[in-house]
Amino acid sequence: MRQTTRTRHTRRATATLAAVVLLATGGVAGCDSSSDSGGNGAPATRRPSPTPTPAWDRSPGSIAAVGDSITRGFDACDVLSDCPEASWATGTDTEVRSLALRLIGAPAVAQRSWNLARTGAVVADLPAQMAQAAARKPELVAVMVGANDACAETAELMTPVEEFRASVVASMARLRRTAPKAQVYVSSVPDLKRLWSTGRGNPLGRQVWKLGLCASMLGDAEDESAEAEQRRATVHARVIAYNDVLKSVCAKDQRCRYDGGAVFAYRFGGDQLSRWDWFHPSKDGQGRLAEIAYRNVTAAQPPK
């Protein structure tokens, strides 16, 4: 019984000593003005640590591509035909060396990449394409869309900027419902006015353009009147506005990377344009798009 009493006294003395040490060193909340106390004697609620921004994976192992005819490789291999094997994003053609080939390698591309783009697609088609991409749970989604929204029959029929924005926002939301961790690489819309400037000197190109290809920009290719120049300037400004939308929407998603306007700034020459329409990328042009994408996806920092 005496031993038990002594043990209790020892424990009580130890606890008292510990409390004194804590008070002396400012270890009790509320004793230091810089502590977590609210200043009125009541302990303040600790703020949760911010969630760190996830690191960008520079070597994703699977890729889904969405967008329009450029991503389908239209007119890259045969006239008026899709050629997905030559696609900058998911193609298997070793001459192009697509983004998927560079990142995943030839043996696995067929099993771990999906081309869900559609020739003729506009941004309003993008949410459905994103939903299809999300269902495959890719590690990366490659996006190139907007050229057809500017390539209307007339400049007045181009997709309004706010409608364009709404579709892009909806597309990201559709992706995030099913694939919240998928990374997204967004290409800028090519400079359509530069394509006009490059191809208008080719007689075959001008003849094909007369069939209605991107009439808002390419129609009456040799017309240099003030009215024609104003029309082209309007289309050019709309493409810039679309790219601003792509950049701003992407910036709000932690796992999205915009190309910094690299595709818009690229100067497509005759070798990079299809010999059948002088508008869509040739295999060489598709390869240049793949180079741009690979450089931006694998960069340590996103382009500015």
C-alpha positions in Angstrom: 0.0 0.0 0.0 2.9 2.4 0.8 4.5 1.6 -2.5 1.3 2.4 -4.4 1.0 5.7 -2.6 4.6 6.7 -3.4 4.1 5.8 -7.1 1.0 8.1 -7.3 3.0 11.0 -5.7 5.8 10.4 -8.2 3.4 10.5 -11.1 1.7 13.7 -9.8 5.1 15.4 -9.3 6.2 14.5 -12.8 3.0 15.9 -14.4 3.4 19.1 -12.4 7.0 19.5 -13.5 6.1 18.9 -17.2 3.4 21.7 -17.0 5.9 24.1 -15.5 8.4 23.4 -18.4 5.7 23.9 -21.0 4.7 27.3 -19.5 8.3 28.4 -19.3 9.0 27.6 -22.9 5.8 29.1 -24.3 4.5 25.6 -25.3 1.0 26.2 -24.2 -1.3 27.8 -26.8 -2.3 31.3 -25.9 0.9 32.3 -24.1 2.5 33.8 -27.2 0.9 36.6 -29.2 2.0 34.9 -32.4 0.3 31.6 -31.5 -2.9 30.2 -32.9 -5.0 32.0 -30.3 -7.7 34.3 -31.5 -6.5 37.0 -29.2 -9.5 36.9 -26.8 -8.4 33.8 -24.9 -10.2 31.4 -27.2 -8.0 29.1 -29.4 -8.3 30.0 -33.1 -9.3 27.3 -35.6 -6.2 26.1 -37.4 -6.3 26.7 -41.1 -5.8 23.5 -43.2 -2.7 23.3 -45.2 -3.3 24.2 -48.9 -3.5 21.3 -51.3 -0.3 21.3 -53.3 -0.6 21.6 -57.1 -0.1 18.2 -58.6 3.1 17.8 -60.5 2.7 17.6 -64.3 3.6 14.1 -65.5 6.0 14.6 -68.4 5.7 11.0 -69.6 2.0 10.0 -69.6 1.4 6.4 -70.6 -1.9 6.7 -72.5 -3.4 9.4 -74.8 -6.8 10.3 -76.1 -7.1 12.9 -78.9 -10.1 15.1 -79.6 -10.8 17.7 -82.1 -11.4 18.1 -85.9 -10.0 17.2 -89.3 -6.4 18.2 -88.4 -6.2 15.6 -85.7 -7.8 13.1 -88.0 -5.0 13.6 -90.5 -7.5 14.7 -93.2 -5.8 15.1 -96.7 -2.4 14.1 -95.3 -2.3 10.8 -97.2 -5.0 10.8 -99.8 -7.4 13.3 -101.3 -10.6 14.0 -99.3 -9.8 11.2 -96.8 -9.0 10.9 -93.1 -5.6 9.4 -92.4 -5.5 8.9 -88.6 -2.3 6.9 -88.9 -0.7 10.3 -89.8 -2.3 12.2 -87.0 0.1 14.5 -85.0 -1.5 13.2 -81.7 -2.0 9.5 -82.0 -0.7 8.4 -85.4 1.4 5.3 -86.0 3.2 6.6 -89.1 6.9 6.7 -88.3 7.4 9.5 -90.8 5.2 11.8 -88.6 6.4 10.5 -85.2 3.2 11.5 -83.4 3.0 12.6 -79.8 1.8 9.1 -78.9 4.8 7.4 -80.7 7.2 9.7 -79.0 5.7 9.3 -75.5 4.5 5.7 -75.5 6.5 3.9 -78.2 5.3 1.9 -81.2 4.5 -1.4 -79.5 1.9 0.1 -77.2 0.4 2.9 -79.2 -2.5 0.8 -80.6 -3.5 -0.3 -77.1 -3.0 2.9 -75.3 -4.0 5.8 -77.6 -7.4 6.7 -79.0 -8.3 9.2 -81.8 -11.8 10.5 -81.1 -11.6 13.6 -83.3 -14.0 14.0 -86.2 -13.5 15.8 -89.5 -15.8 18.8 -89.6 -16.2 19.1 -85.8 -16.7 22.4 -84.2 -16.3 23.3 -80.5 -19.9 22.5 -79.8 -19.0 18.8 -80.5 -16.1 18.9 -78.0 -18.1 18.1 -74.8 -19.3 14.8 -76.3 -15.8 13.9 -77.5 -14.4 14.7 -74.0 -16.9 12.4 -72.5 -15.8 9.6 -74.8 -12.2 10.3 -73.9 -12.9 10.3 -70.2 -14.5 6.9 -70.4 -11.1 5.5 -71.5 -9.4 7.0 -68.5 -6.4 8.3 -70.4 -3.4 9.9 -68.6 -3.4 12.7 -71.2 -6.0 14.2 -73.5 -4.7 16.2 -76.5 -7.1 18.9 -77.8 -7.1 20.8 -81.0 -10.3 22.5 -82.0 -11.6 25.9 -83.2 -10.5 26.1 -86.9 -13.9 25.1 -88.1 -15.6 27.6 -85.9 -13.7 30.3 -87.7 -14.0 28.6 -91.1 -17.6 29.4 -91.7 -19.3 30.2 -95.0 -19.1 33.9 -94.0 -17.4 35.8 -91.3 -20.8 36.6 -89.8 -21.5 32.9 -89.3 -18.4 32.2 -87.2 -19.1 30.8 -83.7 -19.5 33.7 -81.2 -16.7 33.9 -78.7 -19.0 33.4 -75.6 -20.5 30.3 -77.2 -17.0 29.1 -77.9 -16.1 29.7 -74.2 -19.2 27.9 -72.9 -18.4 24.8 -75.0 -14.8 24.7 -73.8 -15.9 25.1 -70.2 -18.5 22.4 -70.6 -15.9 20.1 -72.2 -13.6 20.4 -69.3 -16.4 19.7 -66.9 -17.4 16.6 -68.8 -13.9 15.3 -68.7 -13.5 15.9 -65.0 -16.7 14.0 -64.0 -15.1 10.7 -65.1 -11.4 11.4 -65.4 -10.5 13.9 -62.6 -6.8 13.2 -62.8 -6.3 13.2 -66.6 -3.9 15.8 -67.9 -5.0 18.0 -70.8 -2.8 19.4 -73.5 -4.5 22.2 -75.5 -3.2 23.3 -78.8 -3.8 26.8 -80.1 -5.9 27.3 -83.3 -3.6 27.7 -86.3 -3.2 31.2 -87.9 -5.7 30.9 -90.8 -4.6 34.2 -92.3 -1.0 32.9 -92.6 -2.4 29.7 -94.3 -4.2 31.9 -96.8 -1.0 34.0 -97.4 1.0 30.8 -97.9 -1.4 28.9 -100.2 -2.9 31.7 -102.3 0.1 31.6 -104.7 -0.6 28.0 -105.6 -3.0 27.6 -108.6 -4.3 24.2 -107.4 -4.9 25.5 -103.9 -6.9 28.5 -105.2 -9.1 26.2 -107.3 -9.8 23.9 -104.4 -10.6 26.8 -102.1 -13.3 27.9 -104.6 -15.2 24.8 -103.6 -15.9 26.5 -100.3 -13.0 25.4 -98.1 -12.9 27.8 -95.2 -14.7 30.4 -97.2 -14.6 33.1 -94.5 -10.8 33.3 -94.9 -9.9 31.6 -98.2 -12.8 32.7 -100.3 -11.9 35.1 -103.2 -8.2 34.4 -102.4 -6.8 36.9 -104.9 -9.2 39.7 -103.9 -7.2 42.4 -102.1 -10.0 45.0 -101.9 -10.6 46.8 -98.6 -13.7 44.7 -98.0 -11.9 41.4 -98.5 -9.0 42.5 -96.3 -11.5 43.5 -93.6 -13.2 40.1 -93.8 -9.9 38.3 -93.3 -8.9 40.7 -90.5 -12.2 39.8 -88.8 -11.5 36.1 -89.0 -8.0 36.6 -87.8 -9.2 38.5 -84.8 -11.7 35.8 -84.0 -9.0 33.1 -84.0 -7.0 35.2 -81.6 -10.1 35.5 -79.4 -10.6 31.7 -79.5 -7.0 31.2 -78.4 -7.5 33.6 -75.5 -10.4 31.5 -74.4 -8.5 28.2 -74.6 -5.7 29.8 -72.6 -7.9 31.2 -69.9 -10.0 28.1 -69.4 -7.0 25.9 -69.3 -5.3 28.1 -66.8 -8.1 27.4 -64.3 -7.5 23.7 -64.3 -4.4 22.5 -62.4 -3.9 19.6 -64.8 -4.2 21.5 -68.0 -1.3 22.9 -70.2 -1.9 25.3 -73.1 0.7 25.4 -75.8 1.4 29.1 -75.3 0.2 30.0 -78.8 3.0 27.8 -80.4 0.8 26.3 -83.2 -0.8 29.7 -84.0 2.7 31.2 -84.3 4.1 28.3 -86.4 4.8 29.4 -90.0 3.4 26.6 -92.2 5.2 26.5 -95.6 4.4 24.7 -98.7 6.0 21.5 -97.5 3.8 21.5 -94.4 0.5 21.8 -96.3 -1.5 19.1 -98.1 -0.8 19.1 -101.8 -4.5 18.4 -102.3 -6.0 21.4 -100.6 -3.1 23.6 -99.4 -4.9 24.1 -96.1 -4.7 20.9 -94.0 -1.3 19.8 -92.7 0.7 17.3 -94.9 2.6 14.5 -93.2 5.4 16.9 -92.7 3.1 19.5 -91.2 1.6 16.8 -88.9 5.1 16.0 -87.8 5.8 19.6 -86.9 2.6 19.7 -84.8 3.8 16.5 -83.1 7.2 18.2 -82.4 5.5 21.2 -80.8 3.2 19.0 -78.7 6.0 16.8 -77.5 8.2 19.7 -76.6 5.4 21.3 -74.5 4.2 18.1 -72.8 7.7 17.1 -71.7 8.9 20.6 -70.7 9.7 21.1 -67.0 7.6 24.3 -67.0 4.5 25.1 -69.0 4.9 27.5 -72.0 4.0 31.1 -71.2 
